[in-house]
Amino acid sequence: MNRFEVVKPNTLAQAKDLVQEKAWSSYQAGGIDLIDHLKEHLEAPPRIVDLKGIPGLAEIKVEAGGALRIGALVKLADVANDERIRKTHTALAVATGEAASPQIRNVATIGGNVLQRPRCWYYRLEEYKCLKKGGEVCYAVGGENRYHVIFGGGPSYAVHPSNAAVALVALGASFVFDGPKGARTVAASEFFQLPSKNAMVENSLAPAEILTEIRVPAAAGRSIYDEVRERQAFDWPLVSLAASVRLDGGLVKDCRLVLGAVAPIPWRSNRAEAALMGKPLNESTLQDAARAAIVGAAPLSDNGYKVSLVQTLVRRTLAQLA
């Protein structure tokens, strides 16, 4: 770990100025992912700008119509335990409640969870200069790839690590950023990007930008999140699913199905959604959706098991909304 200074601004304007004053400086929210990067020498910032002293970034607001405004520095545990969110946006509450361990959830922020870098061991280990670190090889292709992607891979094959992002895409959320060029809002579904565009990044975050707020529209139906893990205790999901479904007269009128831990981005399953539209959530429809969800899957040498897990998870999770 390199030597660095820590500064604590009181405003967003100060934070942006402090980061831009010294090249390669970093922001810190909860600091969970940043500390990992420092330990593995993946980053060596001369300055860390701690955002926790900036007012307004750690608040949860529910608007009159039911929409949510969640500050980027809200702890995962606070999202998971908020009764208002649990009632109306269940998928988000469950997804944040399943992330990491209780100790980490009480420190890690929802903004940090969304923006965290992949957990692929080839990326995380200093000795491998993989594509994500400017190298020429994705070592997972011919190496250990049990936990890697089955959709959207190439040239890099690391999965997107965020539980919260999967639920936020399913719920139609958007992200609010403040940067040197001013504020901007981008849909969660458009923010994340495939490695075919740039293998070294996972999203469209601009230099010195700060994620300030997450906006989630009022719930138009019911939502749910579920995942499959190797261990029921602290573990990363092998496959996860967030679903938002609106029923009318027993028929599906609108739905979003987003898979996690299977692609470099939260993976929206358009084919599975099409299989559900206008139909009841009966066994036949659930089977059709499960089969549609795996169309286009391209597993690597050691992760073919994820294909059957996706089918099982889609069928099992949607059955809870029937």
N, C-alpha and C positions, 0 to 999 in steps of 0.2 A: 504494500500500500504506500502510495506517495504522500509526501507532506502537502498539506493544503490549509487554507484558512476558511473559517465558517463565518458568514455574515448573515444578519437577521434584519431584513428590511421590514418596514411598516406599511408599505404600499406596493401595489403592482408596478407602478412606474419606477420605484426604487429598485425592485427586483430585476426588472428588465435591464435597467442601466448597469447594475452590478454584474450581471451575467455577460453583458456585451463589453464591459471594460477589460476583461481578461479572457482571451481566447481559450476555448475548451472548458469553460466553467460549467457547472451543473446545478440544476435545481434539486432541492430535497423536500419531499413531503413527509411520508412515514419513514423513508430511507431504507426499506427492506431490500429492494432490488439494487439500489445504488451501492449499498455496503458490499453486497455480493460482487458487484462489478469491480469495486476498488480492491477487494481481496484477491481477485484473479487477474488484476492488472489489465482488465478490459477497458477501464477508464482511468485517467490520471489527471483529474481536474485540479488546477491551481487554486480554485475557489469554489466553495459550495454555498449556494444561496438558499437558506432555510426559509420556506414559505409559511411556516406555522404561525408567525406573528402578524400575518396580514388578515385584517378582520373580514368576515363575511364568507370565507372559503370553507368553513366547517359547519355550515348550517343546512338543515333540511326544511324546505318550505312546501306546503301543499296549497295550491291555488284554489280559488273558489270552485272552478269547474272540475277539480280533481287531478290536474296536471302536477307533476313533481318538479321541483328545482333543487338539485342536490349539489352542494359545494364539493369541489374536487378533493378537499381535504377531510371530508367526512370519513370516519373510520368504517371499515367493513362491518365491524360488529354493530355499529350504530344503525347502519342501513338494515342489517339482518334483523335487528330487534325492534325496529320501529313498527308499531302496531298498524299505523296507517298504511305503510308500504306493504306489510304482510297481508292486509285485507284486500287492497286494490291491485297491487303489482306483485303478486305472490312469487313469480319467477325470479324477480330481482332479489327479493328478501332471501329466498332459499339459496340462490346462486352465491350471494355474498356470505351466507351462513355456512356454506360448504367449503369455502376457500380456505386453504392452508389449515392452521391450527388455531385454537382459541387465543393463544398468546399472540400470534401474528395478527389475527383479525382485530385485536384491540390496539394495534399500532399502525398497521397498514391502512392506507387510504384507498377509496374507490378510484380516484384519479390515478394513483400509482398502479393499482391492479390493472386498469385498462391499458396503461402505457408501458407495462413491464415488457422486458425483452424475452425472447424464447428461452426455454429451459433445456434445450438440447445440450447434451454433455460435450459434444465437439465444439460448440460455441462457447460454453462456459469454461472449458479448460484452456488455460493460457497457451499450452504447447501446440494446440491445433490452430493453424491459421486457415480457417474455413472461409467459405464465401461471405458469410456475414461479417467477417473481420477483414475483408479485402483480399482474401485468398482466391484460389482458382478451383477449389474442390469442395463439394459437399460430401464429407466423409461418411455420412449416413447411407449414401447410395450403396456402397459396397461394404459397409460396416454394421454396427449395432443400430438397428432401426425399428426395434419393437414398439417404440412409442411415437413413431413419426407419422407423417400424413398419408392418407389414402385418397384425398381429393386436392386438386389445385397445386400439386407439387411441381417443382422444377423452376429454376435450377437448384433451389434450396428446398429442403424437405422437413424443416422444423415446424411443429404445430404451434398455433397461437395459444399462449398460456393463460389467458384471462377468463375466469368464470363469469365475472360481471359483464364482460363485453358480449358474451353469448346472449345473456338475458336482455341486455340493452338493445341489441340489434332486433331481437324478437319483439320488443316492446315499442319499436319505432323511435328510439331516443335520438337526441342530437347533442353534440358537444360544443361548448362555447370556449373560445380561445382568446387570449389577449397577447399580442406580440408587438414587435417593433413597427409593423405596418398597420396596427390597430386591431380591433376586435373582429372576429368572424365566427360564424356558426356553421357547422357541417353535420350532416346526418351520420349517425353511427355506421349505417350500412355503406356509406361512401368513404369513411375515414380510413378504414383498414385496406391495405393493398397487398396484392400477391407478389411473390419474389420474382416473377417474370418481368415485373416493372423495374424493380431494384432489389436485388437480393440482400442488400445491407440494411434495409429498413422495412418496417412492418406497417407503416402508416404515413399519413401526409403531414405530420407535425413539422412545422417550420422552425428554423433556428431561433432560439431565445423565446419561443412561444410558451405560454403557460396555459394549461387546461384549468379554467376557473370554475366551470359549472357544467352539470349534466342535466338536461331537460328531458323529461319523459312525459308524453301526452297522457291525458286521462285514459284510463282503461276502457276499452270498447268491448271487452269480453272477459274471459277467464284466462289466466296464464299459469304455467307450471314449469318447473325445472327439475331435472333428475340427471344422475350420472352413474357410471359404473367405475369402480375403483378396484385395485387389487387388494387393498386393505381398507377396512371400514374406518380406521383411525386416520390420522393425517396422511394424505397421499394425493398425488395429482390424478385427475380423471383419465381413464383410458378412452372413454367416449362420454360426451354429455349432450343434453338436448334441452333447449328452452322453446316452449310453444305458447303462442297466444292465439286463442280460438274464440270466435264469436258465433254462437248458435242462434238460429231463429226458427221456431217451429220444429226444433229437433234436427235441423239441417245446418251444415257449416256454411256460413255466409262470408266469413273472412278468416284468414289464418296466416300465421307466420311460424315456420319451423326452422330453427337455427341449431346446427350441430357444432359442438365444441370438441377440441382435442383430436380432430380428424383432418384439419387443413391449416394452412398458414394464416388464415383469417377466420373469424366466426363464419361458418359455412351455411348460408341459407339454402334450404332444400326446396327449390321451386317445383320440382317434379312431385315431391311428396305433398306439397300444398295443393297442387292441381288435382291430385288423386282424392283429396278430401272435399274440395269445393262442391257445394250443392248436395252433399250426401250426409247421411246420418253417421254417427260414430259407432257403427256396429263392427262386429268381428271381420266381416268381409272387407269393409272400407279400411279398417286398420291394417289388414294384411296387404291390401293394395298400396297403401301409403308406405308401409315398411319396405315393400319391394321397390317402390319408386325411389326411396331415399338412397338406395345403394347404386343406382344407375350411374355409370361413369367412374365408379371407384377403381382405383389403380394401386393396389397395395404393393408394398416393397417386399423383400424376401422374408421378413420376420413379423409382419404386422397384418397378415391376412385375417386374423381373428377379429379385427375391428369391423370387418364387413358384417359378420353375423351379429356382433354386438350392436351395431347401428340398427339393424332390423328389429332386434329384440327390444331395444330401448325405445324406439319410435312406437312400436305397438303397445308396449307396457305403459309408457308415459301417457299417451293419448287416451288410453282406456280409462285413466283416472278422471278425464274430463267428460266422459260419456254420461 
